[in-house]
């Protein structure tokens, strides 16, 4: 079944139902699935990500290889 046929089938089911529980569940699923992950993380996590992006912009980064060399003494 293609997506357009699925949409039409769902619209028909929604239009014909009188079960409010079903409608609310579908609405909740839609909102959960369409939420942006950014809005679901804490302000602290958002701040840390923004700080990391600023560090990248300012070329304040260390390569993975460089970090791994620092751990060689513990191998």
CNS distance restraints for C-alpha pairs under 8 A (distance, minus, plus):
assign (resid   1 and name CA) (resid   5 and name CA) 6.38 0.50 0.50
assign (resid   1 and name CA) (resid   6 and name CA) 6.67 0.50 0.50
assign (resid   2 and name CA) (resid   6 and name CA) 6.35 0.50 0.50
assign (resid   3 and name CA) (resid   7 and name CA) 6.14 0.50 0.50
assign (resid   4 and name CA) (resid   8 and name CA) 6.28 0.50 0.50
assign (resid   5 and name CA) (resid   9 and name CA) 6.14 0.50 0.50
assign (resid   6 and name CA) (resid  10 and name CA) 6.12 0.50 0.50
assign (resid   7 and name CA) (resid  11 and name CA) 6.10 0.50 0.50
assign (resid   8 and name CA) (resid  12 and name CA) 6.21 0.50 0.50
assign (resid   9 and name CA) (resid  13 and name CA) 6.27 0.50 0.50
assign (resid  10 and name CA) (resid  14 and name CA) 6.06 0.50 0.50
assign (resid  11 and name CA) (resid  15 and name CA) 6.06 0.50 0.50
assign (resid  12 and name CA) (resid  16 and name CA) 6.20 0.50 0.50
assign (resid  13 and name CA) (resid  17 and name CA) 6.20 0.50 0.50
assign (resid  14 and name CA) (resid  23 and name CA) 7.32 0.50 0.50
assign (resid  19 and name CA) (resid  23 and name CA) 6.66 0.50 0.50
assign (resid  20 and name CA) (resid  24 and name CA) 6.14 0.50 0.50
assign (resid  21 and name CA) (resid  25 and name CA) 6.16 0.50 0.50
assign (resid  22 and name CA) (resid  26 and name CA) 6.22 0.50 0.50
assign (resid  23 and name CA) (resid  27 and name CA) 6.12 0.50 0.50
assign (resid  24 and name CA) (resid  28 and name CA) 6.05 0.50 0.50
assign (resid  25 and name CA) (resid  29 and name CA) 6.15 0.50 0.50
assign (resid  26 and name CA) (resid  30 and name CA) 6.17 0.50 0.50
assign (resid  27 and name CA) (resid  31 and name CA) 6.27 0.50 0.50
assign (resid  28 and name CA) (resid  32 and name CA) 6.06 0.50 0.50
assign (resid  29 and name CA) (resid  33 and name CA) 6.06 0.50 0.50
assign (resid  30 and name CA) (resid  34 and name CA) 6.01 0.50 0.50
assign (resid  31 and name CA) (resid  35 and name CA) 5.97 0.50 0.50
assign (resid  35 and name CA) (resid  39 and name CA) 7.26 0.50 0.50
assign (resid  35 and name CA) (resid  40 and name CA) 7.75 0.50 0.50
assign (resid  36 and name CA) (resid  40 and name CA) 6.95 0.50 0.50
assign (resid  37 and name CA) (resid  41 and name CA) 6.68 0.50 0.50
assign (resid  38 and name CA) (resid  46 and name CA) 7.26 0.50 0.50
assign (resid  41 and name CA) (resid  45 and name CA) 6.22 0.50 0.50
assign (resid  41 and name CA) (resid  46 and name CA) 6.75 0.50 0.50
assign (resid  42 and name CA) (resid  46 and name CA) 6.31 0.50 0.50
assign (resid  43 and name CA) (resid  47 and name CA) 6.09 0.50 0.50
assign (resid  44 and name CA) (resid  48 and name CA) 6.26 0.50 0.50
assign (resid  45 and name CA) (resid  49 and name CA) 6.22 0.50 0.50
assign (resid  46 and name CA) (resid  50 and name CA) 6.18 0.50 0.50
assign (resid  47 and name CA) (resid  51 and name CA) 6.09 0.50 0.50
assign (resid  48 and name CA) (resid  52 and name CA) 6.18 0.50 0.50
assign (resid  49 and name CA) (resid  53 and name CA) 6.22 0.50 0.50
assign (resid  50 and name CA) (resid  54 and name CA) 6.25 0.50 0.50
assign (resid  51 and name CA) (resid  55 and name CA) 6.25 0.50 0.50
assign (resid  52 and name CA) (resid  56 and name CA) 6.31 0.50 0.50
assign (resid  53 and name CA) (resid  57 and name CA) 6.28 0.50 0.50
assign (resid  54 and name CA) (resid  58 and name CA) 6.19 0.50 0.50
assign (resid  55 and name CA) (resid  59 and name CA) 6.10 0.50 0.50
assign (resid  55 and name CA) (resid  60 and name CA) 4.88 0.50 0.50
assign (resid  55 and name CA) (resid  61 and name CA) 6.64 0.50 0.50
assign (resid  56 and name CA) (resid  60 and name CA) 5.79 0.50 0.50
assign (resid  56 and name CA) (resid  61 and name CA) 6.09 0.50 0.50
assign (resid  62 and name CA) (resid  66 and name CA) 6.55 0.50 0.50
assign (resid  62 and name CA) (resid  67 and name CA) 6.96 0.50 0.50
assign (resid  63 and name CA) (resid  67 and name CA) 6.47 0.50 0.50
assign (resid  64 and name CA) (resid  68 and name CA) 6.17 0.50 0.50
assign (resid  65 and name CA) (resid  69 and name CA) 6.25 0.50 0.50
assign (resid  66 and name CA) (resid  70 and name CA) 6.69 0.50 0.50
assign (resid  67 and name CA) (resid  71 and name CA) 6.95 0.50 0.50
assign (resid  68 and name CA) (resid  72 and name CA) 6.59 0.50 0.50
assign (resid  71 and name CA) (resid  75 and name CA) 7.21 0.50 0.50
